[in-house]
Amino acid sequence: MTPDGVILKNRKGNKGKKKYRYYKAGKVSLPAGDIELIIKDTVGKFLSSNMINMPDAARLAFKQVVLSDVLIKVMVEKIVFHEKKLIIFIPIADLGYLSPFKKPDYMNIAAEPMEGCYLTDDKSYAVIEREIHIHKKITITHRNGGTGVSVFTKSENASVLIRGLAMGWGFRKSYERGVGIKEMERTEKKHERTIYKYMNLAYLSPRVIGAVMDSEVPSHVNLQTLFDIASKYKNFAEQESAFFGA
């Protein structure tokens, strides 16, 4: 099986005097810092996986290399973006390129299960699919390079949503104790519209909240989606339909 999609292409840009890098996939621009952290994490998981469908010789070769930024650059031949997924191609037909990265007497004995990993039909590539969540106007200082977009993995996206729920519950409790919105504006240093947006999250369906807490967030849902659901729908069934895509 060979998946469809658009190949990511490395680009550079400027925002005022600040230079930044990003990846372009058709009309989509993704910050390089976010993408590269996800790729490094994915390759690390691959090297520590059980590689259950891999030929024995290839499995042995990958288990003898030590993860590094340089290794990732030669291991990953291309990255394809398709339907909120990154699809990573690692060549396995000729593994001579791994020789410089082998460490004497080293063997990675980890053998963790890994979802979304398979071989192409011609057995030339190991392919890894990684679900991603794209957030607009959320900046993680050490990651985002200036594109106005952040890219998270499934677990990172859930963490952002959980922090949002916690903030919403905090605002709700303060409000129910009699703390006024203006006072919260002063103490929290947030605009009242922002306070109301987060507070709405405290009135979401228990099923939706449970899914977020369990990190079972559908690929189309990010923090802004959650704000929209909470503000638009008061009925739990409608919230659940929008969240789960029913």
N, C-alpha and C positions, 0 to 999 in steps of 0.2 A: 504494500500500500504506500502511495506517495501522496501526501496531502497537498491541497491547493492553497494559495495565498499570495501575498506580496512580499518580496525579499526586502529586508531592512537595509537601508543604505546610510552610511555614516555621513553626517553633514556638520558644518560649523556655522555659527551665526553671531550676531552682535546685538546687545541690548544696551544702548548708550555706549559707555566705554568698556562694558563687560562683555567678554567673549564667552561663548558657551557651545557645547557640542550636543547634537541630537541625532536621532535616527528617523529617517523618512521612509514611510511605507504608504505609497499612493498619496492620499490627502492627509494622512495621519502623521503627526510629528510627536515623537516620544523622547523624553530626556535621556541622554546617554548614561548619566550617573545611575538612574533607576534601572535601566535595562541591563547595564553591566553588573550591578549587584545581583540581580535576579539570575543572570547567566552564570555568574560565579557560584552562587548557591546551588543552581541546578546541576552544574558540572560536578561540584563536590558531592552532591547526593548520588549522581550517576556512578562516580568512582567508588562510592561506599555501598552501592546496591548489589543485589545478588546476580544482576546481569543474566537473568534466567534464560533468555532466548539467544544469548551470544555464543558464537563458536568458542570452544575451549581455548584455542590459541589467542583469540582476541581478548577473552576474559582475563587470561593470565597477563597479557601485555598491559592492559589497563590497571590491573591490580598492583603492578610494579612501579607505577609512576606516582610522583608527588605533586599535589595540586599547587599551581602557581599562576600568576597572571599571564606569563609568557606561554605556559602550557595551554591555557584556555584559548589564546589567540590562534594557536596552530591546530588545536583539537576541533574547534567550532568552524566548520567550513562556511556555513550560511545560517541565517536566522530568518524565518518567514513569519509574518504577522497575518493572522486569519481569525476573524470572529472572536476577538478578545482573548486570543491565545498567542503565545510565542512558540514557534516550532523550530527546534534546534537540530541541526544536522551534523553528526559526527562521523567522519569516514572510518570504515573498519576493514576495507578490502586490502589496503597496504598500510601496515602499522609501523613502518620504518621511521615515520616522523616522531614516534614516541621515544626512540632510543636515547636522545639527549636528556630526557626527563626521568629516566630510570635511576633509582638510588640503590647502590650495592646493599644487599642483605635486607632490603625493604619489601614488605608485602602488606597490602591493605587487606586485613582479614574480615573487615565488616561486610555483611551480606544482607542489607536491609531490603525489604520489598520496595519497589518503585512503580507508581502508577504512571500511565501515559508514556511508557517507553516501549518501542518496538523496532523491528528492522524493516527496511524497504524490501519490496518484492525481490529485487536483484541482490539482496544481502550486501549492498555496497555501503549502506549507512545505518547507524543507530539513530533513531529519531525520538526526540523527547518533546512532548507537548506540555506546556506550562500555562495554566489559566492565569490571566492578569486582570486587574481592575484599574481603570483609568479615572483619575480624579482631576477635575479642573479647579483651579484657584486654591489648591491645597499645596503648600510648599513645605517640604521637609528640608531644612537648611543644608544638611550634609549630603543630600541626594540631588535635589532639583537644580538643573543648570540654567534656568531662565526661560523655559518655554511656557510657563504658566500652567503646566500639567505635571502631575505626579503619577507614577505607575507603581502599583503595589501587587504583591502576590496575594493569593487567597487568604492566607493567615494574617498578613499585614493589613489587608483591607478590613478583615473582621476586627482587628485591634483598633483601627481608626473608628469603626462604628461603635465598638464597646466604649471607647473613651467618650464618644458623642452621647451615648445613652447615659453614662455616668454623670456627665455634665448636665444633661437634661433633668435627671432625677435630683441633682443638687439644687438646680434652680427651682424645680417644683416644690421641694421641701422648704426652701427659704420662703417662697411665695405663700405656701400654706401656713407658715409660721407668722405671716403678717409683714414680711419684708417687701417693700414696694419695689417696682421695676426701676424707678429712678435711683433708689439706693443701691440696687444691684448693679446698675450701670456704673456708679461711682466705685464700688468695691471691686467689681470684677473687671472693670475697664473694657466693657463690651457695650455695643450699641443695643438699644432695646429690641430692635428687629432681630438681632442675633440671639438675644436671650429668649425671645419668643420661639424662634426656630428650634433651639435646643430643647426648650421646655415642652414643645409639642411631641418630642421623641419619648417623653415619659408617659404618653397616653397611647402608645402603640399597642397592637394586639400582643398578648402574651406569647402566642405562637411565633410571631415575627421576632420578638425579643429573644425567645428561646433559640431560634435558628442563628441569630447573631452571636449569642453567647457560646453556642456550640461550634462557631466558625463555619456554619453551613449556609453561606451567603451566595445566592445566585450570581452568575457572572455579570448580569446587567445592573446590579445594585452597588452603588457607592454611597458616600455620605450625602451628597446632594440629592440622589434618588430617595434616600431615606427621609430627608427633609421634605421633599415634594410629597411623598406618600403620607407623611404625618400631617401635613398642612391641608392636603386636598381631601383626604378620606377620614371620617370620624367613625365609620362603621368598620368593625374588625374584619368582617368577611371581605370588604372592598380592599382594606389594607393588605390582607393576605393574598388576594388575587393579584394586586399590583406587585407585591414583593416576590412572590413565588412564580409569577408569570403564568398563572392559571387562566 
